[in-house]
Amino acid sequence: MKVSARNQLKGIIKKINKGDVNVEVIIELGPGVEITSVITASSAEKLELDIGKQVYAVVKASHVMVGVDHD
């Protein structure tokens, strides 16, 4: 797989919540570290997603902001 996005996070599908139009895919990146993606049901079907399958969470954004808590 080659894509131009720099942020490619490899993980394993932990859970899939199917809706009528969209699918919520929870990907475990490491122990206790998860990221959630919402994609179309047709995309999930085309990708043949299933629990335990190795996937990539690909993050493409023009801006990534950093925040801190105030004391």
A tleap script that builds the chain and sets N, CA, C and O, in Angstrom:
source leaprc.protein.ff14SB
mol = sequence {
  NMET LYS VAL SER ALA ARG ASN GLN LEU LYS
  GLY ILE ILE LYS LYS ILE ASN LYS GLY ASP
  VAL ASN VAL GLU VAL ILE ILE GLU LEU GLY
  PRO GLY VAL GLU ILE THR SER VAL ILE THR
  ALA SER SER ALA GLU LYS LEU GLU LEU ASP
  ILE GLY LYS GLN VAL TYR ALA VAL VAL LYS
  ALA SER HIE VAL MET VAL GLY VAL ASP HIE
  CASP
}
set mol.1.N position { 0.844 -1.174 0.000 }
set mol.1.CA position { 0.000 0.000 0.000 }
set mol.1.C position { 0.888 1.234 0.000 }
set mol.1.O position { 1.777 1.359 0.842 }
set mol.2.N position { 0.659 2.132 -0.920 }
set mol.2.CA position { 1.368 3.402 -0.954 }
set mol.2.C position { 0.337 4.514 -1.017 }
set mol.2.O position { -0.537 4.518 -1.883 }
set mol.3.N position { 0.446 5.459 -0.090 }
set mol.3.CA position { -0.415 6.641 -0.088 }
set mol.3.C position { 0.437 7.848 0.279 }
set mol.3.O position { 1.521 7.708 0.844 }
set mol.4.N position { -0.061 9.021 -0.046 }
set mol.4.CA position { 0.715 10.225 0.219 }
set mol.4.C position { 0.604 10.709 1.667 }
set mol.4.O position { 1.425 11.513 2.109 }
set mol.5.N position { -0.381 10.239 2.398 }
set mol.5.CA position { -0.551 10.672 3.789 }
set mol.5.C position { 0.621 10.187 4.637 }
set mol.5.O position { 1.045 9.037 4.522 }
set mol.6.N position { 1.131 11.052 5.473 }
set mol.6.CA position { 2.280 10.704 6.309 }
set mol.6.C position { 1.892 9.913 7.542 }
set mol.6.O position { 2.689 9.128 8.056 }
set mol.7.N position { 0.679 10.112 8.017 }
set mol.7.CA position { 0.255 9.470 9.261 }
set mol.7.C position { -0.483 8.173 8.958 }
set mol.7.O position { -1.692 8.169 8.729 }
set mol.8.N position { 0.261 7.080 8.962 }
set mol.8.CA position { -0.286 5.754 8.714 }
set mol.8.C position { -0.066 4.926 9.972 }
set mol.8.O position { 1.068 4.594 10.319 }
set mol.9.N position { -1.160 4.595 10.652 }
set mol.9.CA position { -1.077 3.906 11.929 }
set mol.9.C position { -1.551 2.465 11.754 }
set mol.9.O position { -2.721 2.217 11.460 }
set mol.10.N position { -0.634 1.524 11.935 }
set mol.10.CA position { -0.933 0.107 11.743 }
set mol.10.C position { -1.595 -0.461 12.995 }
set mol.10.O position { -1.157 -0.204 14.116 }
set mol.11.N position { -2.658 -1.237 12.786 }
set mol.11.CA position { -3.333 -1.820 13.931 }
set mol.11.C position { -4.199 -2.997 13.534 }
set mol.11.O position { -4.173 -3.462 12.395 }
set mol.12.N position { -4.969 -3.468 14.507 }
set mol.12.CA position { -5.850 -4.623 14.338 }
set mol.12.C position { -7.276 -4.182 14.648 }
set mol.12.O position { -7.510 -3.471 15.626 }
set mol.13.N position { -8.223 -4.600 13.823 }
set mol.13.CA position { -9.623 -4.258 14.077 }
set mol.13.C position { -10.082 -4.967 15.351 }
set mol.13.O position { -10.007 -6.190 15.465 }
set mol.14.N position { -10.560 -4.166 16.305 }
set mol.14.CA position { -11.017 -4.691 17.586 }
set mol.14.C position { -12.540 -4.855 17.604 }
set mol.14.O position { -13.060 -5.805 18.189 }
set mol.15.N position { -13.249 -3.926 16.961 }
set mol.15.CA position { -14.708 -3.957 16.992 }
set mol.15.C position { -15.255 -3.262 15.757 }
set mol.15.O position { -14.652 -2.317 15.249 }
set mol.16.N position { -16.401 -3.731 15.275 }
set mol.16.CA position { -17.082 -3.128 14.142 }
set mol.16.C position { -18.544 -2.915 14.539 }
set mol.16.O position { -19.238 -3.862 14.910 }
set mol.17.N position { -18.999 -1.677 14.458 }
set mol.17.CA position { -20.396 -1.349 14.733 }
set mol.17.C position { -21.049 -0.958 13.416 }
set mol.17.O position { -20.763 0.101 12.857 }
set mol.18.N position { -21.932 -1.826 12.924 }
set mol.18.CA position { -22.552 -1.611 11.623 }
set mol.18.C position { -23.857 -0.829 11.758 }
set mol.18.O position { -24.702 -1.137 12.599 }
set mol.19.N position { -23.997 0.179 10.918 }
set mol.19.CA position { -25.235 0.930 10.802 }
set mol.19.C position { -25.806 0.722 9.415 }
set mol.19.O position { -25.254 -0.030 8.612 }
set mol.20.N position { -26.906 1.386 9.137 }
set mol.20.CA position { -27.530 1.243 7.820 }
set mol.20.C position { -26.684 1.849 6.708 }
set mol.20.O position { -26.622 1.317 5.599 }
set mol.21.N position { -26.028 2.977 7.017 }
set mol.21.CA position { -25.257 3.702 6.006 }
set mol.21.C position { -23.770 3.684 6.314 }
set mol.21.O position { -22.949 3.516 5.412 }
set mol.22.N position { -23.417 3.858 7.585 }
set mol.22.CA position { -22.018 3.945 8.008 }
set mol.22.C position { -21.614 2.781 8.898 }
set mol.22.O position { -22.454 2.095 9.482 }
set mol.23.N position { -20.322 2.582 8.984 }
set mol.23.CA position { -19.744 1.568 9.856 }
set mol.23.C position { -18.681 2.242 10.720 }
set mol.23.O position { -17.835 2.980 10.213 }
set mol.24.N position { -18.731 1.986 12.019 }
set mol.24.CA position { -17.716 2.485 12.953 }
set mol.24.C position { -16.702 1.360 13.156 }
set mol.24.O position { -17.055 0.258 13.577 }
set mol.25.N position { -15.442 1.653 12.853 }
set mol.25.CA position { -14.379 0.655 12.950 }
set mol.25.C position { -13.420 1.083 14.062 }
set mol.25.O position { -12.812 2.151 13.990 }
set mol.26.N position { -13.291 0.247 15.083 }
set mol.26.CA position { -12.376 0.543 16.187 }
set mol.26.C position { -11.112 -0.269 15.970 }
set mol.26.O position { -11.143 -1.498 15.908 }
set mol.27.N position { -9.992 0.448 15.856 }
set mol.27.CA position { -8.699 -0.164 15.556 }
set mol.27.C position { -7.800 -0.038 16.780 }
set mol.27.O position { -7.611 1.055 17.313 }
set mol.28.N position { -7.245 -1.169 17.221 }
set mol.28.CA position { -6.300 -1.159 18.340 }
set mol.28.C position { -4.894 -0.982 17.767 }
set mol.28.O position { -4.399 -1.829 17.023 }
set mol.29.N position { -4.264 0.135 18.129 }
set mol.29.CA position { -2.918 0.442 17.645 }
set mol.29.C position { -1.847 -0.204 18.511 }
set mol.29.O position { -0.746 -0.492 18.043 }
set mol.30.N position { -2.176 -0.426 19.762 }
set mol.30.CA position { -1.283 -1.036 20.733 }
set mol.30.C position { -2.097 -1.291 21.986 }
set mol.30.O position { -3.266 -0.908 22.045 }
set mol.31.N position { -1.513 -1.926 22.987 }
set mol.31.CA position { -2.261 -2.217 24.208 }
set mol.31.C position { -2.861 -0.934 24.812 }
set mol.31.O position { -2.132 -0.024 25.208 }
set mol.32.N position { -4.187 -0.880 24.875 }
set mol.32.CA position { -4.873 0.264 25.464 }
set mol.32.C position { -4.941 1.505 24.593 }
set mol.32.O position { -5.407 2.549 25.049 }
set mol.33.N position { -4.481 1.414 23.340 }
set mol.33.CA position { -4.486 2.574 22.436 }
set mol.33.C position { -5.372 2.247 21.234 }
set mol.33.O position { -5.085 1.332 20.461 }
set mol.34.N position { -6.458 3.018 21.095 }
set mol.34.CA position { -7.409 2.764 20.018 }
set mol.34.C position { -7.689 4.040 19.240 }
set mol.34.O position { -7.544 5.150 19.754 }
set mol.35.N position { -8.092 3.857 17.998 }
set mol.35.CA position { -8.556 4.955 17.159 }
set mol.35.C position { -9.827 4.452 16.466 }
set mol.35.O position { -9.935 3.275 16.120 }
set mol.36.N position { -10.776 5.355 16.273 }
set mol.36.CA position { -12.050 4.991 15.657 }
set mol.36.C position { -12.211 5.708 14.329 }
set mol.36.O position { -11.912 6.897 14.210 }
set mol.37.N position { -12.680 4.981 13.343 }
set mol.37.CA position { -12.952 5.543 12.027 }
set mol.37.C position { -14.397 5.256 11.670 }
set mol.37.O position { -14.913 4.176 11.958 }
set mol.38.N position { -15.050 6.225 11.042 }
set mol.38.CA position { -16.402 6.024 10.519 }
set mol.38.C position { -16.311 6.079 8.999 }
set mol.38.O position { -15.908 7.090 8.424 }
set mol.39.N position { -16.692 4.979 8.359 }
set mol.39.CA position { -16.634 4.886 6.904 }
set mol.39.C position { -17.993 4.403 6.392 }
set mol.39.O position { -18.844 3.974 7.170 }
set mol.40.N position { -18.179 4.481 5.089 }
set mol.40.CA position { -19.443 4.013 4.523 }
set mol.40.C position { -19.507 2.484 4.612 }
set mol.40.O position { -18.487 1.796 4.618 }
set mol.41.N position { -20.729 1.986 4.680 }
set mol.41.CA position { -20.935 0.544 4.729 }
set mol.41.C position { -20.400 -0.120 3.455 }
set mol.41.O position { -19.854 -1.222 3.513 }
set mol.42.N position { -20.555 0.547 2.310 }
set mol.42.CA position { -20.048 -0.031 1.063 }
set mol.42.C position { -18.521 -0.115 1.060 }
set mol.42.O position { -17.958 -1.070 0.525 }
set mol.43.N position { -17.847 0.872 1.651 }
set mol.43.CA position { -16.377 0.817 1.741 }
set mol.43.C position { -15.935 -0.320 2.648 }
set mol.43.O position { -14.979 -1.031 2.338 }
set mol.44.N position { -16.623 -0.490 3.757 }
set mol.44.CA position { -16.287 -1.577 4.684 }
set mol.44.C position { -16.447 -2.932 3.996 }
set mol.44.O position { -15.639 -3.839 4.197 }
set mol.45.N position { -17.480 -3.056 3.196 }
set mol.45.CA position { -17.719 -4.305 2.472 }
set mol.45.C position { -16.626 -4.547 1.433 }
set mol.45.O position { -16.116 -5.660 1.313 }
set mol.46.N position { -16.269 -3.503 0.681 }
set mol.46.CA position { -15.222 -3.632 -0.342 }
set mol.46.C position { -13.871 -4.001 0.262 }
set mol.46.O position { -13.098 -4.747 -0.338 }
set mol.47.N position { -13.591 -3.469 1.464 }
set mol.47.CA position { -12.325 -3.754 2.138 }
set mol.47.C position { -12.334 -5.092 2.870 }
set mol.47.O position { -11.308 -5.529 3.392 }
set mol.48.N position { -13.504 -5.743 2.905 }
set mol.48.CA position { -13.660 -7.036 3.574 }
set mol.48.C position { -13.182 -6.975 5.020 }
set mol.48.O position { -12.427 -7.833 5.477 }
set mol.49.N position { -13.638 -5.941 5.733 }
set mol.49.CA position { -13.215 -5.747 7.112 }
set mol.49.C position { -13.827 -6.791 8.030 }
set mol.49.O position { -14.983 -7.181 7.869 }
set mol.50.N position { -13.024 -7.241 9.003 }
set mol.50.CA position { -13.482 -8.204 9.984 }
set mol.50.C position { -12.632 -8.043 11.240 }
set mol.50.O position { -11.490 -7.590 11.171 }
set mol.51.N position { -13.184 -8.409 12.366 }
set mol.51.CA position { -12.452 -8.323 13.627 }
set mol.51.C position { -11.198 -9.185 13.526 }
set mol.51.O position { -11.240 -10.314 13.037 }
set mol.52.N position { -10.078 -8.630 13.997 }
set mol.52.CA position { -8.800 -9.331 13.965 }
set mol.52.C position { -7.971 -9.061 12.729 }
set mol.52.O position { -6.802 -9.443 12.671 }
set mol.53.N position { -8.560 -8.404 11.732 }
set mol.53.CA position { -7.826 -8.117 10.493 }
set mol.53.C position { -6.859 -6.960 10.710 }
set mol.53.O position { -7.202 -5.970 11.357 }
set mol.54.N position { -5.657 -7.086 10.171 }
set mol.54.CA position { -4.672 -6.006 10.238 }
set mol.54.C position { -5.031 -4.940 9.220 }
set mol.54.O position { -5.286 -5.245 8.055 }
set mol.55.N position { -5.050 -3.686 9.661 }
set mol.55.CA position { -5.414 -2.560 8.801 }
set mol.55.C position { -4.523 -1.363 9.119 }
set mol.55.O position { -3.714 -1.405 10.045 }
set mol.56.N position { -4.682 -0.318 8.353 }
set mol.56.CA position { -4.009 0.949 8.597 }
set mol.56.C position { -5.050 2.042 8.789 }
set mol.56.O position { -5.994 2.152 8.007 }
set mol.57.N position { -4.876 2.841 9.819 }
set mol.57.CA position { -5.657 4.066 9.978 }
set mol.57.C position { -4.818 5.147 9.308 }
set mol.57.O position { -3.719 5.459 9.767 }
set mol.58.N position { -5.328 5.712 8.237 }
set mol.58.CA position { -4.589 6.717 7.480 }
set mol.58.C position { -5.220 8.072 7.769 }
set mol.58.O position { -6.394 8.299 7.474 }
set mol.59.N position { -4.419 8.980 8.355 }
set mol.59.CA position { -4.914 10.291 8.763 }
set mol.59.C position { -4.361 11.328 7.804 }
set mol.59.O position { -3.148 11.504 7.692 }
set mol.60.N position { -5.258 12.009 7.118 }
set mol.60.CA position { -4.852 13.066 6.190 }
set mol.60.C position { -5.550 14.340 6.617 }
set mol.60.O position { -6.775 14.442 6.554 }
set mol.61.N position { -4.769 15.303 7.048 }
set mol.61.CA position { -5.334 16.579 7.483 }
set mol.61.C position { -4.362 17.692 7.114 }
set mol.61.O position { -3.145 17.512 7.134 }
set mol.62.N position { -4.923 18.830 6.781 }
set mol.62.CA position { -4.054 19.956 6.439 }
set mol.62.C position { -3.487 20.631 7.685 }
set mol.62.O position { -2.481 21.337 7.615 }
set mol.63.N position { -4.141 20.408 8.828 }
set mol.63.CA position { -3.664 20.999 10.085 }
set mol.63.C position { -3.813 20.000 11.223 }
set mol.63.O position { -4.831 19.317 11.329 }
set mol.64.N position { -2.814 19.920 12.059 }
set mol.64.CA position { -2.897 19.148 13.294 }
set mol.64.C position { -2.570 20.123 14.416 }
set mol.64.O position { -1.473 20.678 14.468 }
set mol.65.N position { -3.521 20.325 15.302 }
set mol.65.CA position { -3.356 21.296 16.385 }
set mol.65.C position { -2.862 20.609 17.653 }
set mol.65.O position { -3.096 19.417 17.853 }
set mol.66.N position { -2.186 21.359 18.496 }
set mol.66.CA position { -1.700 20.876 19.779 }
set mol.66.C position { -2.345 21.702 20.864 }
set mol.66.O position { -2.405 22.927 20.751 }
set mol.67.N position { -2.828 21.063 21.913 }
set mol.67.CA position { -3.438 21.789 23.033 }
set mol.67.C position { -2.868 21.315 24.340 }
set mol.67.O position { -2.384 20.189 24.448 }
set mol.68.N position { -2.924 22.182 25.344 }
set mol.68.CA position { -2.476 21.846 26.698 }
set mol.68.C position { -3.522 22.336 27.690 }
set mol.68.O position { -4.285 23.255 27.391 }
set mol.69.N position { -3.555 21.729 28.860 }
set mol.69.CA position { -4.431 22.180 29.926 }
set mol.69.C position { -3.831 23.384 30.618 }
set mol.69.O position { -2.611 23.508 30.725 }
set mol.70.N position { -4.705 24.284 31.095 }
set mol.70.CA position { -4.245 25.412 31.885 }
set mol.70.C position { -4.089 24.978 33.323 }
set mol.70.O position { -4.838 24.122 33.794 }
set mol.71.N position { -3.135 25.549 34.030 }
set mol.71.CA position { -2.940 25.233 35.460 }
set mol.71.C position { -3.998 25.866 36.310 }
set mol.71.O position { -3.988 25.705 37.530 }
savepdb mol mol.pdb
quit
